[in-house]
Amino acid sequence: MVEPELATERAYLSAARTALRSMYAEVVDRDVQIIGGEDNDERFTNEANQRAKERRTHALLDLPDVPLFFGRLDYEHGTIEGHDQIYIGRRHVHDGTGVPLVIDWRAPVSVPFYRATTTDRQHVLMRRRYGFSDHADLTGFEDESLTAVVETDQADAFLRAEIERPRTGPMRDIVATIQPEQDDLVRAPLHPSVCVQGAPGTGKTAVGLHRVAYLLYTERERLGRGGVVIVGPNKSFLSYIRKVLPALGEVDVRQITIDELITRPVTTTDEPAAEALKGDTRMVGALRRALWSYVGTTTEGVLYSKGSRRYRVHDYEVVDIVSDLRESTRYAPGRNALAQRIAHVVLVRMEERAESPDDRVQNAVARSKPVKEVLDAVWPRVAPEQVLHRLFSDPEFLAEAAPDLTEEERAALLWAKPARSWKSAKWSFADTVLLDELEDLIERRTGSLGHLVLDEAQDLSAMQLRALGRRCRTGSATVLGDLAQATTPWAAGSWDRVLGHLGKNDGIVAELDRGFRVPEQIINFAARLLPAIAPTLSTPTGVRTVADALSIVPAGTASYVGQVVVECRTALAGEGSVALIAADDQVAGLRDALTAAGLEAALLGETEDEIDTVRLVCVPATLAKGLEFDAVVVAEPAHIVAAEPRGLHRLYVVLTRAVSRLQIVHAEPLPEVLG
């Protein structure tokens, strides 16, 4: 039999859902006001109104598997505009008369739900947290009195229960369990930028996503002008986080990878040494010197004719103008300025003869054949591809442009078989980032994002960060990552350097070191790697211990694959999602072994959609970053380490993906640092 109070709460939830459907219907049925006329301003206004309606409609969709509210605050009498109770949820819901039924978690009045304590009640008497099934059915609630003399562990118990609730499919939001240190970052102002150094399981990705939702709530008009973009490390990661923002009522945020943001086609790959060098900040100077080397010195002046009159600009005057303009502006505006400056000298000559030329005459002179001939000789038009093709094809040109690179480094950059023309050259992804830099050196990129979120930012190179920063010159950024998980050889380094390359030198660096989502036993085991991979970082702490969270299973070489199958089968006997993580060149073979043993397993990177429904997912080690699973089986750590130069960093990532249980199967000895 259902308790009367639980029945009352379920009835309230039903009424709130009915009210939300009414709000949705009201928006859908409301006609968009059309402003008459055909001019651009009116057409733009009509389109903006239509987009606003579409956004509002999407925001009011009732997602059946997402609870409409998750908490309640009981206040001292009349604290909140006469209300003694408020329900906290993912969006605002009101009844037909405008009375609020659910308050948006981002509203100032909701802050005490996350911040109030027995020593700082903020007028709150009691905090109620609700439990829901996977289908958003209200199953129960827990009350936490804030008037008690002694603090209880009710909040910690609820946090633990929510984290350990079995999961499959994409990442869930953490709006019901945001902790005070996380809430500080979520509600930080739009400016300055915020950088979060977060150990595994601290919820840094969730903090970043909830921060986006909060900023769109408080700064929607400002951010609407430039937009918000989330940049993730790969498509598998973006698929994993894709449902968090829609569940929070935000549907108008682009979630892309950096290679989708830099849209030049990629048709080849680099050797590791060349790829690392192309991400090095020394390439900035090399590209600048290479570009400006195209500006030469004239040996002839300009002779401009108008009717029977001749006007001469001497060669030394052109040389002086070029010298003044060189590197004082971007390349293309500099070329245009040279034409105008030469034309201005001609106008001065005209005025010396008592003529009265105006701006139209100056523009005509600037476009004239004699001036164009000097421009083409002294300051020719260039394309980014033209400069980079020459740089990687001509050893002498590269040596002049990059004197701070060693001979060995320059040899690594040079193409073994250069394309005959820059128009037929094939470009790697690292090349496209350099082309992006050259494009900005030639002509400044216009426009700016309102806000940029970079997740797993520790893996980005200096040149990638500069490219991202150019797209957010006047906006702010939320930078998320963990230096201990930096697996790329071109990683930029410290967070101060990352923010500097982004152009956000005023950014604030905050650290999250309490691991909520990874059991203490697993964190402590993985932390044995930190002295070798990130000696400057503090050791994270786990706030949960889980019985039998960590097990290490030795296996013979002949029985190793069979033991992996056994451990996966054992993990599937429990609840929730299961991942088998192995070195990239082993994971497909292990998936085949699981299939042969009758276990249904998806392969991450091959079939993203299956991951929503299949409990067992085989994960290449290089795609594991940022993902979470209830149980994880790690196959052969030594092989993961040996697969790449920063293999210990990769292993640290792999070992910290489990929310409840980690099983390590190995035939080869474990890395010495784990002993």
DAPEVEN-V422378 format. One line per field, one symbol per residue. ss: DSSP state (@ for helix, = for strand, . for the rest). Layout:
# DAPEVEN-V422378
ss->???
This chain:
# DAPEVEN-V422378
ss->...@@@@@@@@@@@@@@@@@@@@@@@@@@..........@@@@@@@@@@@@@@@@@@@@.........=======....=..=.=====...==.....=====...@@@@@@@@........=========.....========........@@@@@@@@@@@...............@@@@@@@.......=====.....@@@@@@@@@@@@@@@.@@@@@@@.=====..@@@@@@@@@@@@@......====@@@@..........@@@@@@@...@@@@@@@@@@@..=......=====..=====.@@@@@@@@@@@.....@@@@@@@@@@@@@@@@@@@@@@......@@@@@@@@..@@@@@@@@@@=....@@@@@@@@@@.@@@@@@@.....@@@@@@@........@@@....@@@@@@@@@@@@@@........====..@@@..@@@@@@@@@.....======.@@@.........@@@@@@@@.....=====.==....@@@@@@@@@@@@@@.......==.......=====.....@@@@@@@@@@@@@.....=====.@@@@@@@@@@@@@....===.....@@@@...=====@@@.....=======.@@@@@@....@@@@@@@@@..=========.....@@@.
